[in-house]
Structures are given as C-alpha cells and as structure tokens.
Amino acid sequence: MDIVVKGRKTEVPERFRKHVAEKLKLEKIQKLDGKVISLDVEVSKEPNPRQADRCDRVEITLRSRGPVIRAEAAASDPYAALDLAAEKLDARLRKQHDKRYSRRGSRRLTAAEVPDHVPGAATLNGNGDPVHEQEPDGVPTKKIGSLEVKGEGPLIVREKTHVASPMTLDQALYEMELVGHDFYLFVDSETKEPSVVYRRHAYDYGVIHLSTDPMVAQAPPPAAGGTLGG
C-alpha cells in the first residue's frame, strides 16, 4: 500500500511528500487496521487573507474493508496542519481498533454509549465505498472570498449526491461519530424516509425525520395553461 499525496488547486513540493511518508507510518497504521486498502492525503490552500492562520488544510482519508476514517486540520502552514490531522487520525484509528476488539463477545452499544466508544463517521454510498466530490466539466467558476460560484449562479458552495442503504438510529450515530461531523443524513430502516441525526449541547443528540405529506403527494400537477373567464 502506498500513500497518495495530491494538491487541490495548489502545488505539493517533494519535500512535503517525504515528510508525509515519515509522519504517517504505514506499519503503525496497519497494526491498528490490518485491512487498510489505501491512504490519501489532500492538501489545499485558502486564499482568503483573513484566514491566514488557517490557510493550509490537510485532509487524510483512510479506506479499508470497514468504515472510512477521515481526519482533517487547518493551520498556518501545511506541516503544522499535517501534524494535527495525523494526531486525529491516530486517535480515531485507536478508538476504532479498541471498539472492534471490545465487540468480540460483547453486547452491542446503545446510542447513549456511542460518544464514549466511537471517534467520529465517513460518508459512504450503498456499496460501502466513499463518495468523492466531483467538479462539473466546462462550467466556469469564480472565487468570492472563500466561496466558489459556479457559472452565473445561484451560489453553490458544494453539492453531493449520496446512494445510501437504510440504517438504524444507532448505526447513524456510529457513522456520524466516526467521521467527526456534527450531523449525519441517513435513510431510516424502519420508516424508509430520510432522517438527520445531529449533535446538540453537551453530549445530547437530536433526530429530524422527514415524511411525505399525503395531501401534497396526491395533489394533481398544476396545469400548463388555461383561460380566464366567468
């Protein structure tokens, strides 16, 4: 397995690539997860001068036969950002390793116990593979501060399409904690409707369920045209 280092709208010097190989020890990673398939490191730069202290961002994505583990951090230079992201990755790998080990012969965790055992979750499609961002070909983009405007608008910062398998609330909490996000969109296995689990204050969680309004679903489509009269 090799480490793939790439830059997003920025050049990656050879010196930094060597530093990545020294910082991310493959032998150590494979001891914590023996089913690692690939390890990608993406470097990007924020052009906004107001964010000079967080202008360099490093995102590490580890793909294995289990859930994808992602760690990202921003700092004033790529080396400091890499150090922070590597620490997060190591912590999540260890928690995932400990959870996998403790699950053998033990009971399943409840939603209330998730924060104590799970690091944070990756966004996967229905086949268990990570969903990658894709930029449309031929559509001009321009920078407005730290945002990107595609074409003439409307303003779309980022757009993703997910193919998701239905899951329980416990599994959605587990996936959210594994990726380290504050919310997670999923399809509820009981209702087959889209739902969102999100982090509230302290260690509380909230859930939003969506259901189709039967009156709207049964309403006929509006007519294309007509006449006015009395």
C-alpha positions, 0 to 999 in steps of 0.5 A: 500500500502506498500513500497518495499525496495530491494538491487541490488547486495548489502545488505539493513540493517533494519535500512535503511528500517525504515528510508525509511518508515519515509522519504517517507510518504505514506499519503503525497504521496497519497494526491498528487496521490490518485491512487498510486498502489505501491512504490519501492525503489532500492538501489545499490552500485558502486564499482568503487573507483573513484566514491566514492562520488557517490557510493550509488544510490537510485532509487524510482519508483512510479506506479499508474493508470497514468504515472510512476514517477521515481526519482533517486540520487547518493551520498556518502552514501545511506541516503544522496542519499535517501534524494535527490531522495525523494526531486525529487520525491516530486517535480515531484509528485507536478508538476504532481498533479498541471498539472492534476488539471490545465487540468480540463477545460483547453486547452491542452499544446503545446510542447513549454509549456511542460518544464514549466508544466511537471517534467520529463517521465517513460518508459512504454510498450503498456499496460501502465505498466513499463518495468523492466530490466531483467538479462539473466539466466546462462550467466556469467558476469564480472565487468570492472570498472563500466561496466558489460560484459556479457559472452565473449562479445561484451560489453553490458552495458544494453539492453531493449526491449520496446512494445510501442503504437504510440504517438504524438510529444507532448505526447513524450515530456510529457513522456520524461519530466516526467521521467527526461531523456534527450531523449525519443524513441517513435513510431510516430502516424502519420508516424508509424516509430520510432522517438527520441525526445531529449533535446538540449541547453537551453530549445530547443528540437530536433526530429530524425525520422527514415524511411525505405529506399525503395531501401534497403527494396526491395533489394533481400537477398544476396545469400548463395553461388555461383561460380566464373567464366567468 
